[in-house]
Amino acid sequence: MAKRTADWKPGILPFTLPFLLLLALGLWSYKPASSPLSWVLTIVWSLPVVGVLVGIQGALLIRRRVRRSEVMTPPSPAEQDFLIVLVPTIGRHDTFPALERSVLSYVEHLPEFFPHLRIDVLTEEGCEAAEDIDQLAAAHPSVRIVTVPKAYQTPNGTRFKARANHYAHDLRIAQGEALDNVWVLHMDDDTGVGPDTGASLAQFINRQRRADPAHAKHMAQGILTYPRENAVNRFTWLADAVRPADDVARFRALTGLGTPAAGVHGELLVLRASIEATIGWDFGPKAIVEDAQLALTFCQRFPGRSDWFNGRCYGASPASAKDFVKQRERWAWGLVALCFNRSIPLRYRWFLSACVVTWILGPFQHIAVVLAVGFLIGDLNTSPLAQSVVILWALNFAYVIWTYWEGLRLNALASARGHRKWWEPIVVVALIPVFSVLEGLGGFKGFLRFVRREENKFVVIAKPA
C-alpha cells in the first residue's frame, strides 16, 4: 500500500478529455439567447469556477511534488516529538466496532514512527459503550480514556464535539502538554490509519523541526480515503469518491499553501498543542462544524503557517443514502452559519462562502430541473448569454467528472486489491447526476434549517465497522 500510494499522482487525461469534448459540444450547439433562463444559467453554472481553479492548482502542485520526491528527505521516526492521537466518540454500541477498528490501526501502525505516542479516546460520562471502550483501552498501554463530565461547560456554552475537544484542550494545558514539540492528531472514531500514514506524518513533523522557527508550520492536513472493505453500501461508497479528490485539490492548494480558507476536516488533522491552546474549541453553542471554524480562526491568527502532507487515513462511507444526505445536511447547516459569522473577517471566509453558495444552489442547477423549467416556459435553449461562457461551463463540468474519477481511483488504491474494478469508473461517471441530487439535497436542507433558525443538532450517523 505504501508503494502504490507513493507512486500515485493526479491524472491529467481524465480532466482534459472531458473538457475538450464538452467545449466542442458547447460551442457547436451554442445558440444566442437572452431569456430569463439564460441569464440564470449564465450565473449559476459559472459560479463554481473559483473553486474549480483552486482545485486544479492543488492537483498541479501534487504533480510537481511527485516530480521532486527523489530530493525529499526519507521518512524517519519523530524521536524528539510527542504525538497525541485524539479520538472523540459518542460511545454508542453501533459506533463501537468502527472505533475499535480505528484504535487498533493506531496501535499497529503509528509506534514505528512515533516512539512517544499516546492515544486519547474522548468519551462522554455515562456513554452506553463505556465498558467495551474501557476493555479496549486496558488491552493497550498506549490508549488512555478521557471522560468528559456531564457537568462540564465551556465559558461560551459550546456543545457537541467541540465541547469535548475543548475539554481535552483544557486537560492538556493543565497537564503541561501545551508545548511546541507536542502534536495533536485529530481523528474521527471511524477513521483509521495505514502503513503509509505514520511515515508521511513523521516526515512532516521532522521537517518542521529542521525549519526556521519563523517559517515552521503549525497545522497540516492529509487525505481522507474510503477503502472498499470498510463500505457496507457500494452506492454511497461510489458517491463519496468526491471527498478524497477534494483533499488533493482545494485542500492541497489552500491548506498546503499556508491558509486553510476552505476549512479542514476532523480526520488526519495535526496541530501543535501549543497553537491549539491559543485557539481552543470554545466557539459557542451554535458550532457544529468546529473543524472549519478552527481553520478560519487559524487563517486569521497564523497566516501562512499550515501545510498539507501526502498521507492517508481510512474511513467509511455512510451506511445508507439517507445517512449520506443527513451527513451533508449537518455540514451545510454549520457551514452556512459560519459564512455569516462576522467574528471572522470576510477576507478569510469569502472563498468558503462562494463554495457553500454553489453547494446549496445544487438542486436548482441540476440539468433535469433546468430542462423541466425550460419545458414549462416553452424555452429549451440552455445556451449562456455569451459564447465565451461555454469555456467556463466546460471547465466546471469537466472538473466534476475528474473529481469522481480520480477520487474513485484514490479509494481503490486504499483498498486491499489496490485498483478499480473494470465497471466502477463507468458507473461512477454515469451516476454523477444522481450523486449531485443527493449532495444538493443535503446542502439545501441544511440551508433551510439555518434560515428557519432551528435548534442546532449534531447528528452522528451509524459507523460501518
Residue, then its C-alpha position, 0 to 999 in steps of 0.5 A: m500500500a505504501k508503494r502504490t500510494a507513493d507512486w500515485k499522482p493526479g491524472i491529467l487525461p481524465f480532466t482534459l478529455p472531458f473538457l475538450l469534448l464538452l467545449a466542442l459540444g458547447l460551442w457547436s450547439y451554442k445558440p444566442a439567447s437572452s431569456p430569463l433562463s439564460w441569464v440564470l444559467t449564465i450565473v449559476w453554472s459559472l459560479p463554481v469556477v473559483g473553486v474549480l481553479v483552486g482545485i486544479q492548482g492543488a492537483l498541479l502542485i501534487r504533480r510537481r511534488v511527485r516530480r521532486s520526491e527523489v530530493m525529499t528527505p526519507p521518512s524517519p521516526a519523530e524521536q524528539d516529538f510527542l504525538i497525541v492521537l485524539v479520538p472523540t466518540i459518542g460511545r454508542h454500541d453501533t459506533f463501537p466496532a468502527l472505533e475499535r477498528s480505528v484504535l487498533s490501526y493506531v496501535e499497529h501502525l503509528p509506534e514505528f514512527f512515533p516512539h512517544l505516542r499516546i492515544d486519547v479516546l474522548t468519551e462522554e460520562g455515562c456513554e452506553a459503550a463505556e465498558d467495551i471502550d474501557q476493555l479496549a483501552a486496558a488491552h493497550p498501554s498506549v490508549r488512555i480514556v478521557t471522560v468528559p463530565k456531564a457537568y462540564q461547560t465551556p465559558n461560551g456554552t459550546r456543545f457537541k464535539a467541540r465541547a469535548n475537544h475543548y475539554a481535552h484542550d483544557l486537560r492538556i494545558a493543565q497537564g503541561e502538554a501545551l508545548d511546541n514539540v507536542w502534536v495533536l492528531h485529530m481523528d474521527d472514531d471511524t477513521g483509521v490509519g495505514p502503513d503509509t500514514g505514520a511515515s508521511l506524518a513523521q516526515f512532516i513533523n521532522r521537517q518542521r523541526r529542521a525549519d526556521p522557527a519563523h517559517a515552521k508550520h503549525m497545522a497540516q492536513g492529509i487525505l481522507t480515503y474510503p477503502r472498499e472493505n470498510a463500505v457496507n453500501r457500494f452506492t454511497w461508497l461510489a458517491d463519496a469518491v468526491r471527498p478524497a479528490d477534494d483533499v488533493a485539490r482545494f485542500r492541497a492548494l489552500t491548506g498546503l499553501g499556508t491558509p486553510a480558507a476552505g476549512v479542514h476536516g476532523e480526520l488526519l488533522v495535526l496541530r501543535a498543542s501549543i497553537e491549539a491552546t491559543i485557539g481552543w474549541d470554545f466557539g459557542p453553542k451554535a458550532i457544529v462544524e468546529d473543524a472549519q471554524l478552527a481553520l478560519t480562526f487559524c487563517q486569521r491568527f497564523p497566516g501562512r503557517s499550515d501545510w498539507f502532507n501526502g498521507r492517508c487515513y481510512g474511513a467509511s462511507p455512510a451506511s445508507a443514502k439517507d445517512f449520506v444526505k443527513q451527513r451533508e445536511r449537518w455540514a451545510w447547516g454549520l457551514v452556512a452559519l459560519c459564512f455569516n459569522r462576522s467574528i471572522p473577517l470576510r477576507y478569510r471566509w469569502f472563498l468558503s462562502a462562494c463554495v457553500v453558495t454553489w453547494i446549496l444552489g445544487p438542486f436548482q442547477h441540476i440539468a433535469v430541473v433546468l430542462a423541466v423549467g425550460f419545458l414549462i416556459g416553452d424555452l429549451n435553449t440552455s445556451p449562456l448569454a455569451q459564447s465565451v461562457v461555454i469555456l467556463w461551463a466546460l471547465n466546471f463540468a469537466y472538473v466534476i467528472w475528474t473529481y469522481w474519477e480520480g477520487l474513485r481511483l484514490n479509494a481503490l488504491a486504499s483498498a486491499r486489491g489496490h485498483r478499480k474494478w473494470w465497471e466502477p469508473i463507468v458507473v461512477v461517471a454515469l451516476i454523477p447526476v444522481f450523486s449531485v441530487l443527493e449532495g444538493l439535497g443535503g446542502f439545501k436542507g441544511f440551508l433551510r434549517f439555518v434560515r428557519r433558525e432551528e435548534n442546532k443538532f449534531v447528528v452522528i450517523a451509524k459507523p460501518a465497522 
